């Protein structure tokens, strides 16, 4: 087998340098192209419009969240008011029940005392013969 190298090192290096220079020239030519500035301006305009729309959406989202928070606060206040009213009603009903229970207990005690007094009086009558 032969160790023949085609092309040699210097030829490969010069070809690589020539390719780099051609690529650099192509880049420089495209950088000086007037349509490139127009394209960049168009891209900037699109990016600005996109940023503006995004800011508008963000503002709308924040306004929506603020409205939802306001509605939630109103709903929470309404629920709290309803709970207070229900607690007041429950306290009133409990007071009425307690009052009725106290009246019933007093009535039952009066009836029991009357029965006890009647038994005592009957016992006196039986003992003394009145």
C-alpha positions, 0 to 999 in steps of 0.5 A, a space after each residue: 500500500 502506498 502512503 500517497 496523500 492527495 492533496 498535501 497539507 499546504 494545499 488543504 490549508 490554502 483551500 480552507 483559508 480560501 473557503 473561510 475568506 469566501 464565507 466572510 465575503 459572502 457574509 459582508 455582502 449580505 450585511 451590506 445588502 439594503 434589503 437586509 435593513 428592510 427585513 430587520 426593520 420589518 422584524 423589529 416592527 413585528 416584535 414591537 407589535 407582538 410586545 404591544 399585544 402582549 402588554 395589552 393582554 397582560 393589562 386585560 388579564 390583570 383587569 380581569 383578575 382585579 374584577 374577579 377579586 372584587 366580585 369574590 370580596 363582594 361574595 365573601 361579604 354577602 356570605 358573611 352577612 348571611 352567616 351573621 343573620 343566620 347566627 342571630 336567628 339561631 340565637 333568637 330561636 335558642 332564646 325563645 326555646 330557653 324561655 319556653 323551656 323555663 316557662 314550661 318548667 315553672 308551670 310544671 313546678 307550679 302544678 307539682 306544688 299544687 298537687 303536693 299542697 293538695 296531698 298535704 291538705 288531704 292528709 291533714 283532713 284524714 288525720 284530724 277528721 275535718 
